[in-house]
Amino acid sequence: MKKKEKAGNYQGSYKVAGGRYGVLLIHSLGGTPVELRHLAQSLGRSGFTVSCPFVPGMTAGTDISGISTWEDWFAGIEASYAELAETCDTIYVGGLSAGSILGLHLATKHPETIGGLILLAPTLWPNGWAIPWYFNFFRLVNDRFSARLFHFRQREPFGIKDERIRKFAIESFANDERPVEDIFGRGGGLVYQFRRLVRRVQRQLGEINQPALVIHPRQDDQSDLSNAFRIQRGLAGMVESIVLNDSYHMVTLDRQRNLVVDRTVEFLERLAAADEAKAARTVNAQKYAANGAAE
């Protein structure tokens, strides 16, 4: 089937039309769908219908005042899921960093139609080697109004190990007059809402039975590998884990992005094949039962 790429409901969303198996990809906290475009294109070429939505309040530049909540972000994700479900029988959900946490929450809401999870550098709390030690004091902030007074500047390497790719990412913001540390930074309100989301999802991990693929860098500058281990231990379903040895946090952009693509496509194709086989067995069983009743 010829794939057709088109814009989503919001400017910046990215979609690829394909078959009846859909993939919903959720970008990182304060990121954009561009982070997942390479992965989306590869999944599209493999026959999947793919949606990388723009998420109001969570996408970069959409919550300047810091008043959106994680429930607002999730409402946008739910809308994208519902749109994908109109044309797809089974949906797989993937996310990068904080996007994977939203994906886990979505899996608890739709256990019958979400067939698997792709968790890329999943983050419960930013604790990588590039995170300043004083960031942990933000845990003491207990209301969103105080949280909005903070802004966390990010320092190099900005989640990207490959210097060439990092330079390209920085140059893409050449027209922005802010310091690059602020461009890649996060507002306190955004971080506070993410913390609220994590608290909810940590209580739900034992309810999630869908098979999951976890891919996390050993040298993650933003999110220590312990985040992946905690999620893996908490999930109730089958979990496959891959540890990357030559990448930082932005695994879909960094040096091993093609490995991430290959393993993701392979995992989802296996799940889709198993689903097809199960459906065929069900049809055959129904035919056998009907023939037996006729005799």
FENGIQUI-V459864 format. One record per backbone hydrogen bond with DSSP energy under -1.0 kcal/mol. CO is the residue of the C=O (numbers start at 1). NH is the residue of the N-H. E is the energy in kcal/mol with one decimal. If there is no record, write none. Layout:
CO/NH/E + CO/NH/E
This chain:
4/17/-1.6 + 6/15/-1.3 + 10/13/-2.2 + 14/52/-3.3 + 15/6/-1.3 + 16/50/-2.8 + 20/89/-1.5 + 20/90/-1.2 + 21/49/-2.4 + 22/92/-3.0 + 23/51/-2.5 + 24/94/-3.2 + 26/96/-2.3 + 28/31/-2.1 + 31/60/-2.8 + 32/35/-1.6 + 33/36/-1.7 + 34/37/-1.3 + 36/40/-2.7 + 37/41/-2.8 + 38/42/-1.8 + 39/43/-2.3 + 40/44/-2.4 + 41/45/-2.1 + 43/48/-2.1 + 44/47/-1.7 + 47/19/-2.7 + 49/23/-2.9 + 50/16/-2.4 + 51/25/-2.8 + 52/14/-2.2 + 55/58/-2.0 + 55/59/-2.9 + 58/30/-1.5 + 59/62/-1.8 + 69/73/-1.7 + 70/74/-2.6 + 71/75/-1.9 + 72/76/-1.5 + 73/77/-1.9 + 74/78/-3.0 + 75/79/-2.0 + 76/80/-1.8 + 77/81/-2.5 + 78/82/-2.7 + 79/83/-2.0 + 80/84/-2.1 + 81/85/-2.4 + 84/87/-1.3 + 84/88/-1.3 + 90/22/-2.8 + 91/115/-2.0 + 92/24/-2.7 + 93/118/-2.4 + 94/26/-2.2 + 95/120/-2.7 + 96/99/-2.4 + 97/100/-1.1 + 98/102/-1.6 + 99/103/-1.9 + 100/104/-1.9 + 101/105/-1.9 + 102/106/-2.3 + 103/107/-1.9 + 104/108/-1.1 + 106/110/-1.3 + 110/114/-1.9 + 113/91/-2.6 + 116/93/-2.3 + 117/213/-2.6 + 118/95/-2.3 + 119/215/-2.6 + 120/97/-3.2 + 128/131/-1.5 + 132/135/-1.7 + 133/136/-1.2 + 134/137/-1.5 + 135/138/-1.9 + 136/139/-1.7 + 137/140/-1.9 + 138/141/-1.6 + 143/147/-1.9 + 144/148/-1.5 + 146/149/-1.7 + 147/150/-1.9 + 150/188/-2.8 + 152/186/-2.1 + 155/158/-1.6 + 157/160/-1.8 + 159/250/-2.7 + 162/166/-2.5 + 163/167/-2.6 + 164/168/-2.0 + 165/169/-2.3 + 166/170/-2.4 + 167/171/-2.6 + 168/172/-1.3 + 170/173/-1.6 + 171/174/-1.8 + 173/176/-2.0 + 179/182/-1.1 + 179/183/-1.9 + 180/184/-2.0 + 181/154/-2.4 + 186/152/-3.1 + 187/191/-2.0 + 188/192/-2.6 + 189/193/-2.1 + 190/194/-1.9 + 191/195/-2.2 + 192/196/-1.8 + 193/197/-2.2 + 194/198/-2.6 + 195/199/-2.0 + 196/200/-1.7 + 197/201/-2.5 + 198/202/-2.8 + 201/204/-1.2 + 201/205/-1.0 + 204/207/-2.5 + 205/208/-1.6 + 208/236/-1.6 + 208/237/-1.2 + 211/117/-2.2 + 212/240/-2.9 + 213/119/-3.2 + 214/242/-2.6 + 215/121/-3.7 + 216/244/-2.1 + 221/130/-2.2 + 222/128/-1.9 + 224/227/-2.1 + 225/229/-1.6 + 226/230/-2.4 + 227/231/-1.9 + 228/232/-2.7 + 229/233/-2.4 + 230/234/-1.5 + 231/235/-1.9 + 238/212/-2.5 + 240/214/-3.3 + 242/216/-2.3 + 244/218/-3.2 + 249/251/-2.2 + 250/253/-1.8 + 250/254/-2.0 + 254/257/-1.9 + 256/260/-2.1 + 257/261/-2.2 + 258/262/-2.7 + 259/263/-2.6 + 260/264/-2.0 + 261/265/-2.8 + 262/266/-2.4 + 263/267/-2.2 + 264/268/-2.5 + 265/269/-2.5 + 266/270/-1.8 + 267/271/-2.0 + 268/272/-2.6 + 269/273/-2.3 + 270/274/-2.2 + 271/275/-2.1 + 272/276/-2.3 + 273/277/-2.4 + 274/278/-2.2 + 275/279/-2.2 + 276/280/-2.3 + 277/281/-2.2 + 278/282/-2.0 + 279/283/-2.2 + 280/284/-2.4 + 281/285/-2.4 + 282/286/-2.1 + 283/287/-2.3 + 284/288/-2.4 + 285/289/-2.4 + 286/290/-2.3 + 287/291/-2.5 + 288/292/-2.2 + 289/293/-2.0 + 290/294/-1.9 + 291/295/-1.6
